[in-house]
Amino acid sequence: NCRFGKVFIQNTNRGFWFNNTQANSWHIEDLFIAFDCDVVLEVDQGGDFIIDDLHLNARALVFKINRRNSHSPSYKIGFLNVDNNSNGWRLIESPNPGPLMLKVWGNVGKTVAAGPDWVRLDATRDAVVADIHVMQNGRLLSW
């Protein structure tokens, strides 16, 4: 269990990487991602992550969830702000089966384009609860 205030990440392959089943209940109040960052949060084990405000100013994948944990399957971004410099950004890649609860609300810059498959989940949608409300130019982005 950890709680962070303001976190600024730039010029890295991965912002956070979790490979421990005890890596649960993480809370980040303000997360700023700038310039070259390939993956913001990569999870091999663990879960239950809350990010109150995520400011994305990089072409990055926000969540890369390699293995889902049935004891801590939730991921939440209270508000996602994607800057116009973030062309090719993606929200989540989680190709393996298992339970997942994802809640993201946010806004995307007027001219930024999301990458292909900006929401990529496995085929077993019955184990996935996704509440994604990301708007661009007054319209909800479809996934």
N, C-alpha and C positions, 0 to 999 in steps of 0.2 A: 504494500500500500504506500503510494507516494503521491505527493501533491506539489506541483510547481506553480510559480507565479508567471512571470514573463520569460519565455524561452525564444531565442533567436538562433536560427540554423541557416548556414549558407556553405556552399562549396564542399559538399560531401556526397558520398554515394547513398548513405542511409542516415537519417536523422536519429531514429531509435530502432533498436533491434532487440526483440525479446525471445529468448530460447530457454525459458524456465517455467515450469507449470505453476510456480508460485508468483509469477509476474502478473498479478491481478490487481484490479482497483487502482488504476493510475488516473490522475486528474491533472490536466494542464489548463490553466486559466487563459493565457494568451500565448499562441504559438505563431511565430513569424518565420516563414520560409522564403529565402531569397536566393537568387542566382542559381547556381548549379546544385541541384539536389535531386537525385534520381527517385528515391523512395523516402517518404516522410516517416512512416511507421511500418516496420516489418515484424510479423509475428509468426514464430515457429511453435511456440507454446505460450500460454497465458491468455489474457483477455480482459474484458471489462474496462475499456478506455473511454474517458470523457475528455473532450477538448471543448472548452467554452467558446473560444473565438480562434479561428484559424485564418491567418492572412497568408495567402499563397501568391508569391511573386516569382514563380519558377515553373518550368515545365517538369512536373513531378507527378508521381503516383502517390496518392495520400495514404491508402491502406493496402498493404500487401499481406494477406493472411494465408500463410502456407498450410497451416494445420488449425482446424477449429476445435475449440475446447467446449464440451457440453456443460461444464461447470461455470464458465465465464465467457459466454458467447456475445456479449454486447459491446457495441462501438457507437459513440455518439459525438457529433459535432453540433454544438448549439448554434453557431453561425459561421458559415464558410464564406470568405470573401476572396474571390479569384480575380487577380489583377489582369489587365490587358496584356501584360508581358508573359503570360503563362500559356501561350499556345501549345496544344498537345497535352495539357494536363489530364489526369485521369483520377477518378475517385477511389475505386476499389478493384482489386484483382484477388479473387478467392476461388480458385479452380477446384478445390477438393470438397467433398461432401461433408455435411455436418451442420449442426444448428448455428444460426447466425441471426443476430438482431442488430439492425443498422438504422440509425436515425440521423439524418443530415438535413439541415435547413441552411439556405444561403443565397448568395447573389454572385453572378459572374459578370465580368466587365463587358461592355458593349461590343467590343471587337474581338474578344478572345474566342478561340475555337477549341473545344474539348477534343481529346485524342480519340482514335477509334476504340470502340468498346470501353467507353469511359466508366461504365459500370459492368464488370465482368464477374459473374457468379456461376457456380456449377449448375448442372441441369436439375438437381433435386430442389426445386423451388419450394417444396412443401416444408422444408426445414428452415426456410429463410423468411424473416419478417423484415421488410425494408420500407422505411418511411423516408423517401428522398424528395425534398422540395427545394430544388435549386432553380432560381429564375435568372433569365437573361433578357434584357429589353422588355420586361413586363410579361414574359412568357415562361411557362414551366418547361425546363429541359426534359425531354423524354428519354427513357432508357429501356 
